[in-house]
């Protein structure tokens, strides 16, 4: 029965684009956003809607944007695109380097959220690839992965993951167990009412659960109302046409030129301090306040990192492998001078980098290790988010991964 269910679900998904209102068909949303399919960083309601993500990618690419998926968390939001010229929203959108980025993820989105999103959206990822920003702070002992997951969870994405026959029953079962451990109600995790295997009828009904509901409203995902992470003055998630810079003659990035320009821009925007953090954060005392607070809350007892997050990272890689998605894992660094003031000193941070690289090697997954830049003055904007030269290096890794350019 299990094999038959998978075969039928595969056939249903294959036919879905031909059937109005079925998961996989995005014509309604595509039409609604046709004149303004571009957002620098889609708001939470959009990030958590697989239907919207599919529609936005399809419309942007149909209009010549050639966007590629980059998954992460607060680093997309924290470094203001109007402040740092090398932010992907400027680097790719305002130049015709042959591609652009679709930035998918919000604060609180850690490994399990990303695993579910890949399972839901694998069919929509251009080139069957994804760039994944992995954050060391997700794994730290003080972190609360259960709370983070509850704050980011998308039931819509979860249903589509469960309806994806490419994801194994074993992997789905592990994800469900984690969701229960993290406090998601059993009625949501097991909508069929029991923990056993779904019947063929139940599986198909679950796939169609909200897809054929004619009363379904897209008001939330189509609204440009700012969410908690995009206050009105930011306008990061405002809908707009594809930027003009994405059209015209194809260009080649001048990496050395970008680095030189960003070293100068970084020097200007960190002129008030020797730490390489942006001026207003330092001048308003926020940096000193962070150091003082981090000494109290950025601590650990027996072990510095939580095993559960490593398990979730493996689940992300499992889903990628089963759905045929090739990931590039970006190991994000921390500001060495600031974290050295906490118990997470350089040798403790090295444990995480080594563990993550070992897991990637085990899975045969490509990764970029930016730990050598922890003490680079302009690599990070603050304690943990990419800055001026940092984004140049990251953009190069993204560009070469998607555009097939070697070192």
SEVOLUM-951011 format. One record per residue (C-alpha): residue number from 1; residue in one letter; x, y negated, z. Coordinates in Angstrom, 2 decimals, decimal comma, always signed. Example, Ala and Ser with C-alpha at 12.3 -4.5 7.8 and 13.67 -1.06 7.14 Angstrom:
REM SEVOLUM-951011
{i:1	aa:A	x:+12,30	y:+4,50	z:+7,80} .
{i:2	aa:S	x:+13,67	y:+1,06	z:+7,14} .
//
This chain:
REM SEVOLUM-951011
{i:1	aa:X	x:+0,00	y:+0,00	z:+0,00} .
{i:2	aa:X	x:+2,85	y:-2,40	z:+0,86} .
{i:3	aa:X	x:+4,47	y:-1,94	z:-2,57} .
{i:4	aa:X	x:+1,11	y:-2,35	z:-4,31} .
{i:5	aa:X	x:+0,40	y:-5,54	z:-2,36} .
{i:6	aa:X	x:+3,75	y:-6,99	z:-3,38} .
{i:7	aa:X	x:+3,12	y:-6,16	z:-7,03} .
{i:8	aa:X	x:-0,33	y:-7,72	z:-7,00} .
{i:9	aa:X	x:+0,88	y:-10,81	z:-5,18} .
{i:10	aa:X	x:+3,70	y:-11,19	z:-7,70} .
{i:11	aa:X	x:+1,17	y:-11,06	z:-10,51} .
{i:12	aa:X	x:-1,04	y:-13,58	z:-8,76} .
{i:13	aa:X	x:+1,85	y:-15,99	z:-8,26} .
{i:14	aa:X	x:+2,92	y:-15,57	z:-11,87} .
{i:15	aa:X	x:-0,56	y:-16,52	z:-13,05} .
{i:16	aa:X	x:-1,08	y:-19,24	z:-10,48} .
{i:17	aa:X	x:+0,02	y:-22,20	z:-12,67} .
{i:18	aa:X	x:-2,77	y:-21,32	z:-15,07} .
{i:19	aa:X	x:-5,46	y:-21,42	z:-12,41} .
{i:20	aa:X	x:-6,62	y:-24,82	z:-11,08} .
{i:21	aa:X	x:-6,37	y:-25,21	z:-7,34} .
{i:22	aa:X	x:-4,15	y:-22,16	z:-6,80} .
{i:23	aa:X	x:-0,84	y:-22,38	z:-4,92} .
{i:24	aa:X	x:+1,75	y:-23,02	z:-7,62} .
{i:25	aa:X	x:-0,54	y:-25,23	z:-9,71} .
{i:26	aa:X	x:+0,40	y:-28,86	z:-9,13} .
{i:27	aa:X	x:-1,45	y:-30,55	z:-11,98} .
{i:28	aa:X	x:-3,71	y:-32,53	z:-9,64} .
{i:29	aa:X	x:-0,81	y:-33,96	z:-7,66} .
{i:30	aa:X	x:+1,34	y:-34,44	z:-10,75} .
{i:31	aa:X	x:-1,35	y:-36,58	z:-12,31} .
{i:32	aa:X	x:-1,81	y:-38,57	z:-9,11} .
{i:33	aa:X	x:+1,89	y:-39,43	z:-8,80} .
{i:34	aa:X	x:+2,75	y:-39,71	z:-12,49} .
{i:35	aa:X	x:+3,37	y:-43,46	z:-12,41} .
{i:36	aa:X	x:+5,41	y:-43,36	z:-9,20} .
{i:37	aa:X	x:+6,89	y:-39,92	z:-8,52} .
{i:38	aa:X	x:+10,11	y:-41,15	z:-6,90} .
{i:39	aa:X	x:+10,82	y:-41,47	z:-3,18} .
{i:40	aa:X	x:+14,29	y:-41,98	z:-1,77} .
{i:41	aa:X	x:+13,45	y:-39,65	z:+1,10} .
{i:42	aa:X	x:+9,96	y:-38,11	z:+1,19} .
{i:43	aa:X	x:+8,12	y:-38,64	z:+4,47} .
{i:44	aa:X	x:+7,28	y:-35,76	z:+6,81} .
{i:45	aa:X	x:+3,84	y:-35,03	z:+5,36} .
{i:46	aa:X	x:+5,40	y:-34,76	z:+1,90} .
{i:47	aa:X	x:+8,39	y:-32,69	z:+3,01} .
{i:48	aa:X	x:+6,00	y:-30,27	z:+4,69} .
{i:49	aa:X	x:+3,80	y:-29,89	z:+1,61} .
{i:50	aa:X	x:+5,21	y:-27,38	z:-0,91} .
{i:51	aa:X	x:+2,58	y:-28,50	z:-3,41} .
{i:52	aa:X	x:+3,80	y:-32,09	z:-3,25} .
{i:53	aa:X	x:+7,46	y:-31,10	z:-3,50} .
{i:54	aa:X	x:+6,75	y:-29,03	z:-6,62} .
{i:55	aa:X	x:+4,74	y:-31,83	z:-8,19} .
{i:56	aa:X	x:+7,36	y:-34,48	z:-7,44} .
{i:57	aa:X	x:+10,23	y:-32,40	z:-8,80} .
{i:58	aa:X	x:+8,31	y:-31,54	z:-11,95} .
{i:59	aa:X	x:+7,25	y:-35,13	z:-12,60} .
{i:60	aa:X	x:+10,67	y:-36,61	z:-11,91} .
{i:61	aa:X	x:+12,39	y:-34,11	z:-14,16} .
{i:62	aa:X	x:+9,78	y:-34,55	z:-16,87} .
{i:63	aa:X	x:+10,62	y:-38,27	z:-16,81} .
{i:64	aa:X	x:+14,35	y:-37,63	z:-17,26} .
{i:65	aa:X	x:+15,49	y:-37,78	z:-13,64} .
{i:66	aa:X	x:+17,01	y:-34,25	z:-13,52} .
{i:67	aa:X	x:+16,74	y:-34,11	z:-9,73} .
{i:68	aa:X	x:+18,32	y:-31,34	z:-7,69} .
{i:69	aa:X	x:+17,31	y:-30,23	z:-4,20} .
{i:70	aa:X	x:+19,40	y:-31,22	z:-1,19} .
{i:71	aa:X	x:+18,10	y:-30,00	z:+2,18} .
{i:72	aa:X	x:+19,03	y:-31,54	z:+5,51} .
{i:73	aa:X	x:+17,75	y:-33,67	z:+8,35} .
{i:74	aa:X	x:+18,34	y:-37,14	z:+9,80} .
{i:75	aa:X	x:+21,46	y:-37,90	z:+7,73} .
{i:76	aa:X	x:+19,18	y:-38,87	z:+4,84} .
{i:77	aa:X	x:+17,46	y:-41,48	z:+6,97} .
{i:78	aa:X	x:+20,05	y:-42,72	z:+9,43} .
{i:79	aa:X	x:+22,47	y:-44,28	z:+6,96} .
{i:80	aa:X	x:+20,52	y:-47,09	z:+5,38} .
{i:81	aa:X	x:+20,69	y:-46,99	z:+1,58} .
{i:82	aa:X	x:+20,67	y:-50,80	z:+1,57} .
{i:83	aa:X	x:+23,78	y:-50,79	z:+3,77} .
{i:84	aa:X	x:+26,00	y:-48,01	z:+2,41} .
{i:85	aa:X	x:+26,48	y:-48,17	z:-1,34} .
{i:86	aa:X	x:+27,56	y:-44,53	z:-1,61} .
{i:87	aa:X	x:+24,36	y:-43,13	z:-0,08} .
{i:88	aa:X	x:+22,90	y:-40,64	z:-2,62} .
{i:89	aa:X	x:+19,89	y:-42,93	z:-3,07} .
{i:90	aa:X	x:+22,31	y:-45,46	z:-4,57} .
{i:91	aa:X	x:+25,05	y:-43,26	z:-5,97} .
{i:92	aa:X	x:+22,82	y:-41,00	z:-8,07} .
{i:93	aa:X	x:+19,68	y:-43,10	z:-8,53} .
{i:94	aa:X	x:+21,46	y:-46,25	z:-9,72} .
{i:95	aa:X	x:+23,91	y:-44,52	z:-12,06} .
{i:96	aa:X	x:+23,32	y:-42,06	z:-14,87} .
{i:97	aa:X	x:+25,66	y:-39,29	z:-13,78} .
{i:98	aa:X	x:+23,37	y:-36,68	z:-15,31} .
{i:99	aa:X	x:+21,50	y:-35,77	z:-12,14} .
{i:100	aa:X	x:+19,74	y:-37,14	z:-9,07} .
{i:101	aa:X	x:+18,96	y:-35,75	z:-5,63} .
{i:102	aa:X	x:+15,66	y:-34,67	z:-4,10} .
{i:103	aa:X	x:+16,32	y:-35,16	z:-0,37} .
{i:104	aa:X	x:+14,20	y:-32,66	z:+1,56} .
{i:105	aa:X	x:+14,07	y:-32,64	z:+5,34} .
{i:106	aa:X	x:+13,40	y:-34,74	z:+8,42} .
{i:107	aa:X	x:+14,75	y:-35,08	z:+11,97} .
{i:108	aa:X	x:+14,03	y:-31,89	z:+13,96} .
{i:109	aa:X	x:+14,37	y:-29,76	z:+10,81} .
{i:110	aa:X	x:+16,87	y:-27,07	z:+11,77} .
{i:111	aa:X	x:+17,76	y:-23,69	z:+10,26} .
{i:112	aa:X	x:+14,41	y:-21,92	z:+10,70} .
{i:113	aa:X	x:+12,46	y:-24,78	z:+9,08} .
{i:114	aa:X	x:+14,78	y:-24,63	z:+6,10} .
{i:115	aa:X	x:+14,50	y:-20,85	z:+5,85} .
{i:116	aa:X	x:+10,71	y:-21,13	z:+5,60} .
{i:117	aa:X	x:+10,89	y:-23,97	z:+3,07} .
{i:118	aa:X	x:+13,20	y:-21,99	z:+0,78} .
{i:119	aa:X	x:+10,83	y:-19,02	z:+0,96} .
{i:120	aa:X	x:+7,92	y:-21,27	z:+0,06} .
{i:121	aa:X	x:+9,65	y:-23,31	z:-2,65} .
{i:122	aa:X	x:+12,20	y:-21,03	z:-4,28} .
{i:123	aa:X	x:+10,25	y:-21,07	z:-7,55} .
{i:124	aa:X	x:+10,57	y:-24,87	z:-7,69} .
{i:125	aa:X	x:+14,32	y:-25,24	z:-7,13} .
{i:126	aa:X	x:+16,03	y:-26,34	z:-10,36} .
{i:127	aa:X	x:+18,87	y:-24,02	z:-11,42} .
{i:128	aa:X	x:+17,97	y:-21,66	z:-8,55} .
{i:129	aa:X	x:+20,34	y:-23,65	z:-6,34} .
{i:130	aa:X	x:+20,16	y:-25,70	z:-3,17} .
{i:131	aa:X	x:+22,62	y:-27,84	z:-1,20} .
{i:132	aa:X	x:+22,15	y:-27,32	z:+2,53} .
{i:133	aa:X	x:+23,49	y:-29,69	z:+5,20} .
{i:134	aa:X	x:+24,21	y:-27,69	z:+8,38} .
{i:135	aa:X	x:+24,58	y:-29,74	z:+11,56} .
{i:136	aa:X	x:+26,77	y:-28,69	z:+14,48} .
{i:137	aa:X	x:+24,53	y:-30,51	z:+16,99} .
{i:138	aa:X	x:+21,65	y:-28,12	z:+16,14} .
{i:139	aa:X	x:+23,67	y:-25,34	z:+17,77} .
{i:140	aa:X	x:+24,87	y:-27,15	z:+20,89} .
{i:141	aa:X	x:+23,82	y:-25,79	z:+24,25} .
{i:142	aa:X	x:+21,88	y:-28,90	z:+25,27} .
{i:143	aa:X	x:+19,66	y:-28,67	z:+22,18} .
{i:144	aa:X	x:+16,07	y:-27,36	z:+22,36} .
{i:145	aa:X	x:+15,48	y:-25,37	z:+19,15} .
{i:146	aa:X	x:+11,94	y:-24,41	z:+20,14} .
{i:147	aa:X	x:+10,87	y:-28,03	z:+20,58} .
{i:148	aa:X	x:+12,60	y:-29,04	z:+17,36} .
{i:149	aa:X	x:+10,82	y:-26,32	z:+15,42} .
{i:150	aa:X	x:+7,40	y:-27,17	z:+16,84} .
{i:151	aa:X	x:+7,97	y:-30,80	z:+15,84} .
{i:152	aa:X	x:+8,86	y:-29,89	z:+12,26} .
{i:153	aa:X	x:+6,77	y:-26,78	z:+11,55} .
{i:154	aa:X	x:+4,70	y:-26,67	z:+8,37} .
{i:155	aa:X	x:+1,87	y:-24,14	z:+8,40} .
{i:156	aa:X	x:+1,38	y:-24,69	z:+4,67} .
{i:157	aa:X	x:+5,00	y:-23,76	z:+3,92} .
{i:158	aa:X	x:+4,77	y:-20,77	z:+6,26} .
{i:159	aa:X	x:+1,73	y:-19,39	z:+4,41} .
{i:160	aa:X	x:+3,53	y:-19,70	z:+1,09} .
{i:161	aa:X	x:+6,61	y:-17,98	z:+2,50} .
{i:162	aa:X	x:+4,43	y:-15,08	z:+3,66} .
{i:163	aa:X	x:+2,81	y:-14,86	z:+0,22} .
{i:164	aa:X	x:+6,18	y:-14,69	z:-1,54} .
{i:165	aa:X	x:+6,81	y:-11,02	z:-2,42} .
{i:166	aa:X	x:+10,52	y:-11,69	z:-2,97} .
{i:167	aa:X	x:+11,04	y:-12,18	z:+0,77} .
{i:168	aa:X	x:+11,33	y:-8,80	z:+2,47} .
{i:169	aa:X	x:+8,96	y:-7,61	z:+5,17} .
{i:170	aa:X	x:+11,95	y:-7,31	z:+7,50} .
{i:171	aa:X	x:+12,92	y:-10,96	z:+7,03} .
{i:172	aa:X	x:+9,32	y:-12,12	z:+7,37} .
{i:173	aa:X	x:+9,03	y:-10,15	z:+10,58} .
{i:174	aa:X	x:+12,15	y:-11,77	z:+12,02} .
{i:175	aa:X	x:+10,82	y:-15,22	z:+11,12} .
{i:176	aa:X	x:+7,48	y:-14,44	z:+12,75} .
{i:177	aa:X	x:+9,18	y:-13,26	z:+15,94} .
{i:178	aa:X	x:+11,22	y:-16,47	z:+16,08} .
{i:179	aa:X	x:+8,09	y:-18,56	z:+15,58} .
{i:180	aa:X	x:+6,41	y:-16,82	z:+18,53} .
{i:181	aa:X	x:+9,57	y:-17,31	z:+20,63} .
{i:182	aa:X	x:+9,53	y:-21,02	z:+19,73} .
{i:183	aa:X	x:+5,93	y:-21,48	z:+20,86} .
{i:184	aa:X	x:+3,84	y:-21,27	z:+17,67} .
{i:185	aa:X	x:+0,43	y:-19,78	z:+18,47} .
{i:186	aa:X	x:-0,11	y:-16,15	z:+17,51} .
{i:187	aa:X	x:-3,30	y:-17,08	z:+15,66} .
{i:188	aa:X	x:-1,14	y:-19,16	z:+13,29} .
{i:189	aa:X	x:+1,67	y:-16,64	z:+12,99} .
{i:190	aa:X	x:-0,70	y:-13,69	z:+12,50} .
{i:191	aa:X	x:-3,80	y:-15,19	z:+10,84} .
{i:192	aa:X	x:-5,13	y:-11,72	z:+10,02} .
{i:193	aa:X	x:-5,72	y:-11,21	z:+13,75} .
{i:194	aa:X	x:-3,19	y:-8,47	z:+14,41} .
{i:195	aa:X	x:+0,56	y:-7,98	z:+14,32} .
{i:196	aa:X	x:+0,45	y:-5,06	z:+11,94} .
{i:197	aa:X	x:+0,87	y:-5,05	z:+8,19} .
{i:198	aa:X	x:-1,68	y:-7,00	z:+6,19} .
{i:199	aa:X	x:-3,94	y:-5,06	z:+3,92} .
{i:200	aa:X	x:-3,89	y:-5,82	z:+0,20} .
{i:201	aa:X	x:-7,16	y:-7,76	z:+0,50} .
{i:202	aa:X	x:-5,93	y:-9,74	z:+3,50} .
{i:203	aa:X	x:-2,67	y:-10,64	z:+1,77} .
{i:204	aa:X	x:-4,45	y:-11,96	z:-1,31} .
{i:205	aa:X	x:-6,99	y:-13,83	z:+0,81} .
{i:206	aa:X	x:-4,16	y:-15,45	z:+2,76} .
{i:207	aa:X	x:-2,51	y:-16,60	z:-0,45} .
{i:208	aa:X	x:-5,69	y:-18,25	z:-1,62} .
{i:209	aa:X	x:-6,67	y:-19,44	z:+1,87} .
{i:210	aa:X	x:-6,59	y:-23,19	z:+1,32} .
{i:211	aa:X	x:-5,74	y:-23,25	z:-2,36} .
{i:212	aa:X	x:-9,27	y:-22,91	z:-3,71} .
{i:213	aa:X	x:-10,78	y:-25,20	z:-1,12} .
{i:214	aa:X	x:-12,36	y:-27,99	z:-3,17} .
{i:215	aa:X	x:-12,66	y:-30,12	z:-0,03} .
{i:216	aa:X	x:-8,88	y:-30,15	z:+0,43} .
{i:217	aa:X	x:-7,62	y:-33,72	z:+0,61} .
{i:218	aa:X	x:-4,23	y:-34,96	z:-0,55} .
{i:219	aa:X	x:-4,68	y:-38,35	z:+1,13} .
{i:220	aa:X	x:-1,92	y:-37,78	z:+3,67} .
{i:221	aa:X	x:+0,77	y:-36,72	z:+1,22} .
{i:222	aa:X	x:-0,21	y:-39,36	z:-1,32} .
{i:223	aa:X	x:-0,34	y:-42,19	z:+1,22} .
{i:224	aa:X	x:+2,63	y:-44,54	z:+1,48} .
{i:225	aa:X	x:+1,86	y:-45,11	z:+5,15} .
{i:226	aa:X	x:+5,13	y:-44,93	z:+7,04} .
{i:227	aa:X	x:+5,68	y:-42,07	z:+9,46} .
{i:228	aa:X	x:+7,54	y:-42,12	z:+12,79} .
{i:229	aa:X	x:+10,89	y:-41,76	z:+11,05} .
{i:230	aa:X	x:+10,24	y:-44,34	z:+8,36} .
{i:231	aa:X	x:+9,11	y:-47,57	z:+10,05} .
{i:232	aa:X	x:+7,49	y:-50,22	z:+7,83} .
{i:233	aa:X	x:+10,65	y:-52,28	z:+7,40} .
{i:234	aa:X	x:+12,51	y:-49,32	z:+5,91} .
{i:235	aa:X	x:+10,30	y:-48,35	z:+2,94} .
{i:236	aa:X	x:+12,37	y:-45,22	z:+2,34} .
{i:237	aa:X	x:+9,37	y:-43,10	z:+1,42} .
{i:238	aa:X	x:+7,54	y:-45,64	z:-0,75} .
{i:239	aa:X	x:+6,48	y:-44,23	z:-4,09} .
{i:240	aa:X	x:+8,04	y:-45,87	z:-7,12} .
{i:241	aa:X	x:+8,89	y:-45,15	z:-10,76} .
{i:242	aa:X	x:+12,11	y:-43,32	z:-11,58} .
{i:243	aa:X	x:+14,91	y:-45,92	z:-11,17} .
{i:244	aa:X	x:+16,14	y:-47,64	z:-14,31} .
{i:245	aa:X	x:+19,68	y:-46,56	z:-13,50} .
{i:246	aa:X	x:+18,72	y:-42,98	z:-14,30} .
{i:247	aa:X	x:+18,33	y:-43,79	z:-17,98} .
{i:248	aa:X	x:+20,75	y:-44,76	z:-20,70} .
{i:249	aa:X	x:+24,18	y:-43,52	z:-21,64} .
{i:250	aa:X	x:+25,59	y:-40,68	z:-19,55} .
{i:251	aa:X	x:+28,45	y:-41,69	z:-17,24} .
{i:252	aa:X	x:+31,25	y:-39,87	z:-15,43} .
{i:253	aa:X	x:+31,77	y:-40,70	z:-11,73} .
{i:254	aa:X	x:+35,02	y:-42,53	z:-10,98} .
{i:255	aa:X	x:+35,79	y:-40,79	z:-7,70} .
{i:256	aa:X	x:+38,98	y:-42,69	z:-6,94} .
{i:257	aa:X	x:+37,23	y:-45,96	z:-7,70} .
{i:258	aa:X	x:+34,34	y:-45,07	z:-5,43} .
{i:259	aa:X	x:+36,66	y:-44,12	z:-2,58} .
{i:260	aa:X	x:+38,61	y:-47,37	z:-2,88} .
{i:261	aa:X	x:+35,41	y:-49,42	z:-2,93} .
{i:262	aa:X	x:+33,96	y:-47,56	z:+0,05} .
{i:263	aa:X	x:+37,13	y:-47,98	z:+2,09} .
{i:264	aa:X	x:+36,77	y:-51,72	z:+1,60} .
{i:265	aa:X	x:+33,03	y:-51,68	z:+2,33} .
{i:266	aa:X	x:+33,60	y:-49,51	z:+5,39} .
{i:267	aa:X	x:+36,29	y:-51,86	z:+6,69} .
{i:268	aa:X	x:+33,94	y:-54,83	z:+6,32} .
{i:269	aa:X	x:+30,99	y:-53,11	z:+8,01} .
{i:270	aa:X	x:+33,07	y:-51,81	z:+10,94} .
{i:271	aa:X	x:+35,19	y:-54,94	z:+11,45} .
{i:272	aa:X	x:+34,07	y:-55,38	z:+15,08} .
{i:273	aa:X	x:+35,72	y:-52,18	z:+16,32} .
{i:274	aa:X	x:+38,49	y:-49,63	z:+15,80} .
{i:275	aa:X	x:+36,18	y:-46,60	z:+15,96} .
{i:276	aa:X	x:+34,81	y:-46,88	z:+12,45} .
{i:277	aa:X	x:+31,17	y:-47,23	z:+13,53} .
{i:278	aa:X	x:+28,88	y:-49,79	z:+11,96} .
{i:279	aa:X	x:+29,05	y:-53,26	z:+13,44} .
{i:280	aa:X	x:+25,55	y:-53,75	z:+14,85} .
{i:281	aa:X	x:+25,63	y:-50,40	z:+16,70} .
{i:282	aa:X	x:+28,90	y:-51,38	z:+18,35} .
{i:283	aa:X	x:+28,11	y:-55,06	z:+18,92} .
{i:284	aa:X	x:+24,78	y:-54,35	z:+20,61} .
{i:285	aa:X	x:+26,44	y:-51,97	z:+23,04} .
{i:286	aa:X	x:+24,72	y:-48,89	z:+21,58} .
{i:287	aa:X	x:+28,00	y:-47,08	z:+20,99} .
{i:288	aa:X	x:+29,14	y:-47,58	z:+24,60} .
{i:289	aa:X	x:+25,69	y:-46,57	z:+25,79} .
{i:290	aa:X	x:+25,84	y:-43,38	z:+23,69} .
{i:291	aa:X	x:+29,27	y:-42,41	z:+25,08} .
{i:292	aa:X	x:+28,09	y:-42,93	z:+28,66} .
{i:293	aa:X	x:+24,91	y:-40,93	z:+28,11} .
{i:294	aa:X	x:+26,57	y:-38,14	z:+26,13} .
{i:295	aa:X	x:+28,93	y:-37,40	z:+29,02} .
{i:296	aa:X	x:+25,82	y:-36,49	z:+31,01} .
{i:297	aa:X	x:+23,59	y:-34,69	z:+28,49} .
{i:298	aa:X	x:+26,03	y:-33,37	z:+25,86} .
{i:299	aa:X	x:+27,18	y:-30,50	z:+28,06} .
{i:300	aa:X	x:+27,11	y:-26,71	z:+28,22} .
{i:301	aa:X	x:+27,20	y:-24,04	z:+30,91} .
{i:302	aa:X	x:+28,65	y:-20,64	z:+29,89} .
{i:303	aa:X	x:+28,78	y:-21,01	z:+26,10} .
{i:304	aa:X	x:+28,91	y:-24,19	z:+24,00} .
{i:305	aa:X	x:+26,59	y:-22,91	z:+21,23} .
{i:306	aa:X	x:+23,25	y:-21,15	z:+21,17} .
{i:307	aa:X	x:+23,11	y:-17,73	z:+19,55} .
{i:308	aa:X	x:+19,50	y:-18,27	z:+18,44} .
{i:309	aa:X	x:+20,55	y:-20,99	z:+15,98} .
{i:310	aa:X	x:+23,19	y:-18,76	z:+14,42} .
{i:311	aa:X	x:+20,42	y:-16,16	z:+14,00} .
{i:312	aa:X	x:+18,26	y:-18,77	z:+12,28} .
{i:313	aa:X	x:+21,15	y:-19,76	z:+9,99} .
{i:314	aa:X	x:+21,44	y:-16,11	z:+8,97} .
{i:315	aa:X	x:+17,69	y:-16,07	z:+8,28} .
{i:316	aa:X	x:+18,15	y:-19,07	z:+5,98} .
{i:317	aa:X	x:+20,87	y:-17,19	z:+4,09} .
{i:318	aa:X	x:+18,73	y:-14,02	z:+4,04} .
{i:319	aa:X	x:+15,84	y:-15,89	z:+2,43} .
{i:320	aa:X	x:+18,19	y:-17,50	z:-0,09} .
{i:321	aa:X	x:+19,64	y:-14,12	z:-1,03} .
{i:322	aa:X	x:+16,26	y:-12,41	z:-1,35} .
{i:323	aa:X	x:+14,73	y:-15,19	z:-3,45} .
{i:324	aa:X	x:+17,76	y:-15,55	z:-5,72} .
{i:325	aa:X	x:+18,67	y:-19,06	z:-4,52} .
{i:326	aa:X	x:+22,37	y:-19,94	z:-4,49} .
{i:327	aa:X	x:+23,20	y:-22,27	z:-1,57} .
{i:328	aa:X	x:+26,11	y:-24,63	z:-1,06} .
{i:329	aa:X	x:+26,50	y:-25,05	z:+2,70} .
{i:330	aa:X	x:+27,84	y:-28,44	z:+3,79} .
{i:331	aa:X	x:+29,40	y:-28,24	z:+7,26} .
{i:332	aa:X	x:+28,83	y:-31,71	z:+8,63} .
{i:333	aa:X	x:+31,51	y:-33,14	z:+10,94} .
{i:334	aa:X	x:+31,25	y:-35,30	z:+14,03} .
{i:335	aa:X	x:+33,06	y:-38,52	z:+14,99} .
{i:336	aa:X	x:+36,11	y:-37,13	z:+16,77} .
{i:337	aa:X	x:+36,87	y:-40,18	z:+18,90} .
{i:338	aa:X	x:+33,33	y:-40,20	z:+20,32} .
{i:339	aa:X	x:+32,77	y:-36,49	z:+20,91} .
{i:340	aa:X	x:+36,22	y:-36,12	z:+22,46} .
{i:341	aa:X	x:+34,71	y:-38,12	z:+25,34} .
{i:342	aa:X	x:+32,35	y:-35,18	z:+25,98} .
{i:343	aa:X	x:+32,95	y:-31,49	z:+26,71} .
{i:344	aa:X	x:+32,65	y:-30,86	z:+22,95} .
{i:345	aa:X	x:+36,30	y:-31,60	z:+22,31} .
{i:346	aa:X	x:+38,15	y:-30,74	z:+19,09} .
{i:347	aa:X	x:+38,96	y:-27,17	z:+20,14} .
{i:348	aa:X	x:+35,33	y:-26,52	z:+21,12} .
{i:349	aa:X	x:+34,07	y:-27,96	z:+17,84} .
{i:350	aa:X	x:+36,54	y:-25,75	z:+15,97} .
{i:351	aa:X	x:+34,72	y:-22,70	z:+17,35} .
{i:352	aa:X	x:+31,58	y:-23,74	z:+15,47} .
{i:353	aa:X	x:+33,36	y:-24,49	z:+12,20} .
{i:354	aa:X	x:+35,15	y:-21,13	z:+12,33} .
{i:355	aa:X	x:+31,95	y:-19,21	z:+13,15} .
{i:356	aa:X	x:+29,98	y:-20,88	z:+10,35} .
{i:357	aa:X	x:+32,73	y:-20,28	z:+7,79} .
{i:358	aa:X	x:+32,92	y:-16,62	z:+8,83} .
{i:359	aa:X	x:+29,15	y:-16,19	z:+8,34} .
{i:360	aa:X	x:+29,30	y:-17,87	z:+4,93} .
{i:361	aa:X	x:+32,20	y:-15,60	z:+3,94} .
{i:362	aa:X	x:+30,21	y:-12,58	z:+5,12} .
{i:363	aa:X	x:+27,30	y:-13,56	z:+2,87} .
{i:364	aa:X	x:+29,55	y:-14,58	z:-0,02} .
{i:365	aa:X	x:+28,18	y:-18,11	z:+0,13} .
{i:366	aa:X	x:+30,08	y:-21,21	z:-0,98} .
{i:367	aa:X	x:+30,66	y:-23,87	z:+1,67} .
{i:368	aa:X	x:+32,34	y:-27,26	z:+2,06} .
{i:369	aa:X	x:+34,15	y:-27,83	z:+5,35} .
{i:370	aa:X	x:+34,43	y:-31,51	z:+6,23} .
{i:371	aa:X	x:+35,93	y:-30,94	z:+9,69} .
{i:372	aa:X	x:+39,34	y:-32,35	z:+8,59} .
{i:373	aa:X	x:+37,62	y:-35,77	z:+8,33} .
{i:374	aa:X	x:+36,51	y:-36,00	z:+11,97} .
{i:375	aa:X	x:+39,02	y:-38,79	z:+12,60} .
{i:376	aa:X	x:+38,71	y:-40,56	z:+9,24} .
{i:377	aa:X	x:+37,59	y:-44,13	z:+10,13} .
{i:378	aa:X	x:+35,01	y:-44,54	z:+7,35} .
{i:379	aa:X	x:+33,81	y:-40,97	z:+6,84} .
{i:380	aa:X	x:+30,98	y:-41,27	z:+9,37} .
{i:381	aa:X	x:+28,63	y:-44,17	z:+10,01} .
{i:382	aa:X	x:+28,16	y:-43,50	z:+13,72} .
{i:383	aa:X	x:+28,60	y:-40,45	z:+15,92} .
{i:384	aa:X	x:+27,30	y:-37,88	z:+13,43} .
{i:385	aa:X	x:+25,96	y:-39,29	z:+10,14} .
{i:386	aa:X	x:+27,83	y:-39,63	z:+6,86} .
{i:387	aa:X	x:+29,20	y:-43,07	z:+6,07} .
{i:388	aa:X	x:+31,05	y:-44,89	z:+3,32} .
{i:389	aa:X	x:+33,82	y:-42,52	z:+2,20} .
{i:390	aa:X	x:+31,95	y:-39,55	z:+3,65} .
{i:391	aa:X	x:+29,09	y:-39,86	z:+1,20} .
{i:392	aa:X	x:+31,56	y:-40,11	z:-1,70} .
{i:393	aa:X	x:+33,05	y:-36,74	z:-0,77} .
{i:394	aa:X	x:+29,60	y:-35,25	z:-0,23} .
{i:395	aa:X	x:+28,31	y:-36,63	z:-3,53} .
{i:396	aa:X	x:+31,28	y:-35,09	z:-5,31} .
{i:397	aa:X	x:+30,54	y:-31,70	z:-3,75} .
{i:398	aa:X	x:+26,88	y:-31,98	z:-4,80} .
{i:399	aa:X	x:+27,78	y:-33,15	z:-8,31} .
{i:400	aa:X	x:+30,32	y:-30,38	z:-8,92} .
{i:401	aa:X	x:+27,99	y:-27,72	z:-7,54} .
{i:402	aa:X	x:+25,16	y:-28,72	z:-9,87} .
{i:403	aa:X	x:+27,01	y:-30,04	z:-12,88} .
{i:404	aa:X	x:+29,59	y:-27,29	z:-13,04} .
{i:405	aa:X	x:+32,65	y:-29,46	z:-12,67} .
{i:406	aa:X	x:+35,79	y:-27,99	z:-11,10} .
{i:407	aa:X	x:+38,28	y:-29,71	z:-8,87} .
//
